[in-house]
Amino acid sequence: MISIRNYESASNMGSSDDGYSSIEGAIRQSTENPIGYELTLLLDRKVVMGQTLIQRGESLFVRTAEEEIPIYAFKMDNNLQRILKDGYDIWNS
């Protein structure tokens, strides 16, 4: 989620003439480096924030704030595809 409101006051304080450069930088930084991925569990449809992929032996897990969950426990959606794409080097080694 991007909160531009937090960066509006910072852009007024900067030396930028147009005030847009700091907002653009904040948007680029928050979209290129996601904090986590909203992933949906298959059984109870609970949404959890996945942080990264972990490989243990032959199994692939998603690390969340509370635990590590097997990859097969999640619904296949765009966010799961993104975390798999970002963790390509982990599961394709």
DAQUIRA-V500800 format. One line per field, one symbol per residue. phi: phi as a letter, one per 20 degrees, with the letter a starting at -180 (. if undefined). A space follows every 50 residues. Layout:
phi: ???
This chain:
phi: .ddfgfefffffefeffemeffffffffffeecffacfddfffdlfecee daecdcmeddcdedfeaddgffedffbfffffffffegffede
